[in-house]
Amino acid sequence: MSPSLTAAQVNSIVANQHHDPFEILGPHAIEENGKSGWVIRAYLPNAESATVVIPGQGSEYPMNAVHHPHFFECNLTASAPSTYQFRVREGEREKLIYDPYAFKSPLLTEFDRYLFAEGNHHHIYEKLGAHSATIDGVKGVYFAVWAPNARNASVIGDFNEWDGRKHQMRKGPTGIWEVFIPELGIGTCYKYEIKNPEGHIYEKADPYGFYQEVRPRTGSIVADLDSYEWKDADWIEHRRQTDALAHPISVYEMHLGSWMHGASNDPPLLENGKRGTSVAVAELKPEARFLTYRELADHLIPYVKDLGFTHIELLPIAEHPFDGSWGYQVTGYYACTSRYGTPQDFMYFVDRCHQNGIGVIVDWVPGHFPKDGHGLPFFDGTHLYEHADPKRGEHKEWGTLILTMAAMRLKTS
């Protein structure tokens, strides 16, 4: 690669108009005057100065501004460092950060891309969305979002002041944008900033996110689905050995938010079995609130068992913005609603049902989705998930949009 950059290349990063920032940012091999070496480049909005810090060496290498006061680079004659950090000074503030563009190994394999492209990836939720990962010994979160018609995509959140210039993503051949952001973890709130070809900005919740903020807030939250310890092995084994068609069932259908309410002055039940206020449970009226998944387990299961039901059927619990929709206007197909608690709280509810011999059926809504700006409509600046033809794409009586068959196949495989 050329040892120098043009102003146009720098401006493409500064203006957030490059489909693959890894081509310019991060470490790159160079050859100059017959000598090989490395150049490390970074775009650090608001930075007054920056140095490269290589762990274990005890030395720092100053970076110089190139074509723009916040675009920096540093030449190294030594071999490429496996990991490095930037010491960044912004006014009186100084911070030490890893360079996200030093981590170039995507978690999506070519086989993942192939299956996704043909609409046949049955576990795509394990790859798209936000996932904790460790790359080159550094912990962080890997983000991936499908936005094939977008000009650019970035991850935004409190960790970067919701500034789409700071964590620009790379577009792959199947229209999936991705980036690994070091040092983020479980509980990080984020969205995707997506620009259409004309540069209009859309801030979107993660379609493959496992957890969202309690409405009316609309951010996605990085969640850990692997830490819960299930205790329903006996029920699972019994189900495996039982011919379901040879046994009668009785189903209790219900909407979690309508079955019973708690008093707003009664703190919700938390994971540790105590009551407190650290769980953001949605309130209905000044005198009432929704019960948590854990409280519902305590109250609902004995009631259903006493009536002799074998199953509980839950009206849709996927994330939705409007209480009055009863879950039938989905914005997050992979996120159980945070109105009643966390994903682990919902796991606890299902686990308790199974331990008490009760099966759980969850309604799923592929028929339509709402027009809320943080959701699926016009996701990448085009009618990605909905029909472009309004005669086919909208339920007029509901004011909601209709998924195309192609979008349904990708989302539900």
C-alpha positions as CSV (number, residue, x, y, z in Angstrom):
1,M,0.0,0.0,0.0
2,S,1.2,3.5,-0.7
3,P,2.8,5.1,2.3
4,S,0.7,8.2,1.9
5,L,-3.0,9.0,1.7
6,T,-4.8,11.5,-0.5
7,A,-7.0,14.2,0.9
8,A,-9.9,12.5,-0.9
9,Q,-9.4,9.2,1.0
10,V,-9.2,11.0,4.3
11,N,-12.3,13.0,3.5
12,S,-14.2,9.8,2.7
13,I,-13.6,8.7,6.3
14,V,-14.2,12.1,7.8
15,A,-17.5,12.5,5.9
16,N,-18.5,8.9,6.8
17,Q,-18.8,8.0,3.1
18,H,-16.5,4.9,2.9
19,H,-18.1,1.5,2.7
20,D,-15.0,-0.2,4.1
21,P,-13.1,2.0,6.6
22,F,-10.7,-0.9,7.2
23,E,-9.1,-0.1,3.8
24,I,-7.8,3.2,5.3
25,L,-7.9,3.0,9.1
26,G,-6.0,0.6,11.3
27,P,-2.5,-1.0,10.6
28,H,-1.2,-1.3,7.0
29,A,2.0,-2.6,5.6
30,I,4.0,-0.1,3.6
31,E,7.3,0.1,1.7
32,E,9.2,3.3,1.5
33,N,12.7,3.9,0.2
34,G,13.2,0.2,-0.1
35,K,12.3,-0.4,3.5
36,S,9.2,-2.2,4.8
37,G,7.3,-1.0,7.8
38,W,3.8,-0.3,9.1
39,V,1.6,2.7,9.2
40,I,-1.3,3.0,11.8
41,R,-4.1,5.4,10.9
42,A,-7.0,6.6,13.0
43,Y,-9.8,9.1,12.7
44,L,-10.5,10.5,16.2
45,P,-13.1,13.2,16.2
46,N,-12.5,15.8,18.9
47,A,-8.9,14.6,19.6
48,E,-6.2,17.2,19.9
49,S,-3.4,14.7,19.9
50,A,-2.9,10.9,19.9
51,T,-0.1,8.4,20.4
52,V,0.3,4.7,19.7
53,V,0.9,2.6,22.8
54,I,2.1,-1.0,22.3
55,P,1.4,-3.0,25.5
56,G,4.5,-4.5,27.0
57,Q,7.0,-2.2,25.3
58,G,6.7,0.8,27.6
59,S,7.1,3.2,24.8
60,E,4.7,5.5,22.8
61,Y,4.8,6.7,19.3
62,P,3.4,10.1,18.5
63,M,0.8,10.3,15.7
64,N,0.7,13.2,13.2
65,A,-2.4,14.9,11.7
66,V,-2.8,14.2,8.0
67,H,-5.1,16.3,5.7
68,H,-7.5,16.9,8.7
69,P,-6.9,18.0,12.3
70,H,-8.5,14.8,13.7
71,F,-7.1,12.2,11.2
72,F,-3.8,10.8,12.6
73,E,-1.2,8.4,11.4
74,C,2.1,6.9,12.8
75,N,4.8,5.1,10.9
76,L,6.5,2.1,12.6
77,T,9.6,0.4,11.3
78,A,9.2,-2.6,13.6
79,S,7.0,-5.6,12.8
80,A,3.3,-5.1,13.1
81,P,2.0,-5.2,16.7
82,S,-0.5,-7.8,17.5
83,T,-2.5,-5.3,19.6
84,Y,-2.0,-1.7,20.4
85,Q,-3.9,1.2,21.9
86,F,-4.3,4.9,21.4
87,R,-3.7,7.5,24.1
88,V,-6.1,10.2,23.1
89,R,-6.2,13.7,24.5
90,E,-9.4,15.7,24.2
91,G,-9.0,19.0,26.1
92,E,-8.4,18.1,29.7
93,R,-9.6,14.6,29.2
94,E,-7.2,11.8,28.3
95,K,-8.2,8.2,27.5
96,L,-6.6,4.9,26.5
97,I,-8.5,2.9,23.9
98,Y,-8.0,0.0,21.6
99,D,-8.3,0.6,17.8
100,P,-11.4,-1.2,16.5
101,Y,-9.9,-1.2,13.0
102,A,-7.0,-3.4,14.2
103,F,-9.4,-6.3,14.6
104,K,-10.1,-7.4,11.1
105,S,-11.2,-11.0,11.6
106,P,-15.0,-11.1,11.0
107,L,-17.1,-13.5,13.0
108,L,-19.2,-14.2,10.0
109,T,-17.7,-17.0,7.9
110,E,-18.0,-17.4,4.2
111,F,-20.4,-20.3,4.9
112,D,-22.5,-18.0,7.1
113,R,-22.7,-15.5,4.2
114,Y,-23.6,-18.2,1.7
115,L,-26.5,-19.5,3.8
116,F,-27.7,-16.0,4.6
117,A,-27.6,-15.0,1.0
118,E,-29.9,-17.9,0.0
119,G,-32.2,-17.2,3.0
120,N,-31.3,-20.5,4.6
121,H,-29.3,-19.6,7.7
122,H,-31.3,-21.2,10.5
123,H,-29.2,-19.7,13.3
124,I,-28.5,-16.3,11.9
125,Y,-29.4,-14.7,15.3
126,E,-26.2,-16.2,16.5
127,K,-24.2,-14.0,14.1
128,L,-26.3,-10.9,13.4
129,G,-26.9,-8.4,16.2
130,A,-24.6,-7.7,19.1
131,H,-22.5,-10.5,20.6
132,S,-19.8,-10.6,23.2
133,A,-16.5,-11.8,21.8
134,T,-12.8,-12.0,22.4
135,I,-10.5,-11.3,19.5
136,D,-6.7,-11.4,19.8
137,G,-7.1,-11.5,23.6
138,V,-9.2,-8.4,23.8
139,K,-12.8,-8.5,25.0
140,G,-15.5,-6.5,23.3
141,V,-18.8,-6.7,21.3
142,Y,-19.2,-7.7,17.7
143,F,-21.9,-5.9,15.8
144,A,-23.5,-7.0,12.5
145,V,-26.5,-5.6,10.7
146,W,-28.1,-6.3,7.4
147,A,-28.6,-3.0,5.4
148,P,-27.7,-3.8,1.8
149,N,-28.9,-0.5,0.3
150,A,-27.3,1.8,2.9
151,R,-24.5,4.1,2.0
152,N,-23.0,3.8,5.4
153,A,-23.7,2.2,8.8
154,S,-22.2,2.9,12.2
155,V,-22.8,1.8,15.8
156,I,-23.7,4.6,18.2
157,G,-24.3,4.8,21.9
158,D,-23.3,6.5,25.1
159,F,-19.8,4.9,24.7
160,N,-19.1,7.2,21.7
161,E,-21.5,10.1,22.5
162,W,-23.9,8.8,19.8
163,D,-21.5,10.0,17.2
164,G,-21.7,8.0,14.0
165,R,-18.2,9.0,12.9
166,K,-16.5,7.1,15.6
167,H,-17.4,3.5,14.9
168,Q,-18.1,3.2,11.2
169,M,-18.8,-0.3,10.0
170,R,-17.6,-2.3,7.0
171,K,-19.9,-3.6,4.3
172,G,-19.6,-7.2,3.2
173,P,-20.6,-8.8,-0.1
174,T,-24.1,-9.8,1.2
175,G,-25.0,-6.4,2.5
176,I,-24.1,-7.1,6.1
177,W,-22.2,-4.3,7.9
178,E,-19.9,-5.3,10.8
179,V,-17.4,-4.0,13.3
180,F,-15.9,-5.3,16.6
181,I,-15.7,-2.6,19.3
182,P,-13.2,-3.4,22.0
183,E,-13.9,-3.1,25.7
184,L,-17.7,-2.9,25.4
185,G,-19.7,-5.4,27.4
186,I,-23.1,-6.7,28.5
187,G,-25.5,-3.9,29.3
188,T,-24.2,-1.5,26.6
189,C,-27.0,0.5,25.1
190,Y,-26.7,1.1,21.3
191,K,-28.4,1.7,18.0
192,Y,-27.3,1.6,14.4
193,E,-26.9,4.9,12.5
194,I,-27.8,4.1,8.9
195,K,-27.5,6.5,5.9
196,N,-29.2,6.1,2.6
197,P,-27.4,7.0,-0.6
198,E,-28.6,10.7,-0.3
199,G,-27.2,10.9,3.2
200,H,-30.4,10.9,5.2
201,I,-29.8,9.4,8.6
202,Y,-31.9,6.7,10.3
203,E,-31.3,5.6,13.9
204,K,-32.5,2.1,14.2
205,A,-32.8,-0.4,17.0
206,D,-31.1,-3.8,16.3
207,P,-33.5,-6.1,14.4
208,Y,-31.5,-9.1,15.9
209,G,-31.0,-7.6,19.3
210,F,-32.0,-9.7,22.3
211,Y,-33.0,-6.9,24.6
212,Q,-34.3,-3.3,24.3
213,E,-34.8,-0.4,26.7
214,V,-38.2,0.0,28.4
215,R,-40.5,2.1,26.3
216,P,-40.7,5.0,25.5
217,R,-36.9,4.6,25.2
218,T,-35.9,2.7,22.0
219,G,-32.2,1.7,22.3
220,S,-31.0,-1.9,22.1
221,I,-29.0,-3.4,24.9
222,V,-26.2,-6.0,24.6
223,A,-27.5,-9.1,26.4
224,D,-26.0,-12.4,27.6
225,L,-28.3,-15.3,26.9
226,D,-25.7,-18.0,28.0
227,S,-25.4,-17.2,31.7
228,Y,-28.7,-18.5,32.9
229,E,-28.6,-22.0,34.5
230,W,-31.7,-24.0,33.5
231,K,-33.2,-26.4,36.0
232,D,-35.8,-28.0,33.7
233,A,-33.8,-31.1,32.5
234,D,-36.4,-33.5,33.9
235,W,-39.2,-31.8,32.0
236,I,-37.2,-31.6,28.8
237,E,-36.4,-35.3,29.0
238,H,-40.0,-36.2,29.8
239,R,-41.2,-34.2,26.8
240,R,-38.6,-35.9,24.6
241,Q,-39.9,-39.4,25.6
242,T,-43.6,-38.5,25.4
243,D,-45.8,-38.8,22.3
244,A,-47.6,-35.4,22.4
245,L,-50.3,-36.6,20.0
246,A,-51.3,-39.3,22.4
247,H,-52.0,-37.1,25.4
248,P,-54.6,-34.4,25.9
249,I,-53.6,-30.8,26.6
250,S,-55.4,-27.8,28.0
251,V,-54.1,-24.4,27.2
252,Y,-54.5,-21.2,29.2
253,E,-54.1,-18.3,26.8
254,M,-53.2,-14.9,28.4
255,H,-51.6,-11.5,28.0
256,L,-49.0,-11.0,30.7
257,G,-49.6,-7.3,31.0
258,S,-53.3,-7.7,31.6
259,W,-53.6,-10.7,33.9
260,M,-52.6,-9.0,37.1
261,H,-51.0,-5.7,38.1
262,G,-48.8,-4.7,41.0
263,A,-49.0,-1.6,43.1
264,S,-46.6,1.1,41.9
265,N,-45.4,1.6,45.5
266,D,-44.5,-2.1,45.8
267,P,-40.9,-2.6,44.4
268,P,-40.6,-5.3,41.8
269,L,-39.1,-8.7,42.5
270,L,-35.5,-8.9,41.5
271,E,-33.2,-11.7,40.4
272,N,-31.8,-12.3,43.9
273,G,-35.3,-12.9,45.3
274,K,-35.4,-9.5,47.0
275,R,-37.4,-6.5,46.1
276,G,-35.9,-3.3,44.7
277,T,-35.9,-0.7,42.0
278,S,-33.0,-1.7,39.8
279,V,-35.3,-3.3,37.3
280,A,-37.0,-0.8,35.0
281,V,-40.6,-2.2,35.0
282,A,-43.1,-0.2,32.9
283,E,-45.9,1.5,34.8
284,L,-49.5,1.7,33.6
285,K,-51.0,4.4,35.8
286,P,-49.7,6.3,38.9
287,E,-51.2,3.5,41.1
288,A,-50.2,0.4,39.1
289,R,-47.4,-1.3,37.3
290,F,-46.8,-4.5,35.4
291,L,-45.7,-7.5,37.3
292,T,-42.2,-8.8,36.5
293,Y,-41.6,-12.2,34.8
294,R,-40.5,-13.4,38.2
295,E,-43.6,-12.2,40.0
296,L,-45.7,-13.7,37.3
297,A,-44.0,-17.1,37.9
298,D,-44.9,-16.9,41.6
299,H,-48.6,-15.9,41.0
300,L,-49.5,-17.4,37.7
301,I,-48.1,-20.9,37.9
302,P,-50.0,-22.0,41.0
303,Y,-53.2,-20.5,39.5
304,V,-52.8,-22.4,36.2
305,K,-51.9,-25.7,38.0
306,D,-54.9,-25.4,40.3
307,L,-57.2,-25.1,37.3
308,G,-55.6,-28.1,35.6
309,F,-54.1,-26.6,32.6
310,T,-51.1,-28.3,31.0
311,H,-49.8,-25.3,29.0
312,I,-49.7,-21.5,29.1
313,E,-50.0,-19.7,25.8
314,L,-48.6,-16.2,26.0
315,L,-49.9,-13.5,23.7
316,P,-46.9,-11.9,21.8
317,I,-44.0,-11.0,24.1
318,A,-41.6,-9.8,21.4
319,E,-40.6,-6.1,22.0
320,H,-43.2,-3.6,20.9
321,P,-43.6,0.2,21.6
322,F,-47.4,0.5,22.2
323,D,-49.0,-1.2,25.2
324,G,-52.4,-1.2,23.6
325,S,-51.2,-3.4,20.8
326,W,-50.9,-6.3,23.2
327,G,-47.6,-7.2,21.5
328,Y,-49.0,-7.5,18.0
329,Q,-46.9,-4.6,16.6
330,V,-43.4,-5.9,16.9
331,T,-40.1,-3.9,16.7
332,G,-37.8,-6.5,18.0
333,Y,-38.5,-10.1,16.9
334,Y,-35.6,-11.6,18.9
335,A,-36.1,-9.5,22.1
336,C,-38.6,-10.5,24.8
337,T,-40.2,-7.2,26.0
338,S,-38.4,-5.4,28.8
339,R,-41.7,-4.3,30.3
340,Y,-41.6,-7.2,32.6
341,G,-37.8,-7.6,33.1
342,T,-34.7,-8.9,31.5
343,P,-34.1,-11.9,29.2
344,Q,-32.9,-13.8,32.2
345,D,-36.1,-13.0,34.0
346,F,-38.1,-14.5,31.1
347,M,-35.9,-17.6,31.1
348,Y,-36.7,-17.9,34.8
349,F,-40.4,-17.7,34.1
350,V,-40.2,-20.5,31.5
351,D,-37.9,-22.5,33.7
352,R,-40.3,-22.4,36.6
353,C,-43.2,-23.4,34.3
354,H,-41.3,-26.4,33.1
355,Q,-40.3,-27.4,36.7
356,N,-44.0,-27.4,37.5
357,G,-45.0,-29.5,34.5
358,I,-46.4,-26.7,32.4
359,G,-45.4,-26.1,28.8
360,V,-45.1,-22.7,27.4
361,I,-46.4,-21.6,23.9
362,V,-45.4,-18.2,22.6
363,D,-47.5,-16.4,20.0
364,W,-45.4,-15.0,17.1
365,V,-46.6,-12.1,14.8
366,P,-45.3,-12.2,11.2
367,G,-48.4,-10.4,9.9
368,H,-47.4,-6.8,10.3
369,F,-45.1,-4.4,12.1
370,P,-45.5,-0.7,13.2
371,K,-44.2,2.4,11.5
372,D,-42.1,3.6,14.5
373,G,-38.9,5.2,13.3
374,H,-36.5,3.0,15.3
375,G,-38.1,-0.2,14.0
376,L,-38.0,-1.9,10.6
377,P,-39.7,0.6,8.3
378,F,-37.5,2.1,5.6
379,F,-34.6,0.4,7.5
380,D,-31.7,1.2,5.1
381,G,-33.3,4.0,3.3
382,T,-35.4,1.6,1.2
383,H,-38.4,-0.7,1.6
384,L,-36.1,-3.4,2.9
385,Y,-38.6,-5.3,5.1
386,E,-41.9,-4.0,3.8
387,H,-43.5,-4.0,0.4
388,A,-42.7,-0.8,-1.6
389,D,-46.2,-0.9,-3.2
390,P,-48.5,0.7,-0.6
391,K,-51.4,-1.4,-2.0
392,R,-49.6,-4.5,-0.8
393,G,-47.5,-3.1,2.0
394,E,-49.9,-1.6,4.6
395,H,-52.7,-2.7,6.8
396,K,-54.8,0.5,6.6
397,E,-57.1,-0.5,9.4
398,W,-54.1,-1.0,11.8
399,G,-51.7,1.6,10.4
400,T,-49.0,-1.1,10.2
401,L,-46.7,-2.4,7.5
402,I,-46.5,-5.9,6.0
403,L,-43.4,-8.0,5.8
404,T,-42.3,-9.2,2.3
405,M,-41.9,-12.9,2.0
406,A,-38.1,-12.4,1.4
407,A,-37.8,-10.4,4.6
408,M,-39.8,-12.9,6.6
409,R,-37.6,-15.8,5.3
410,L,-34.5,-13.9,6.4
411,K,-35.9,-12.9,9.8
412,T,-37.5,-16.2,10.8
413,S,-35.1,-18.8,9.5
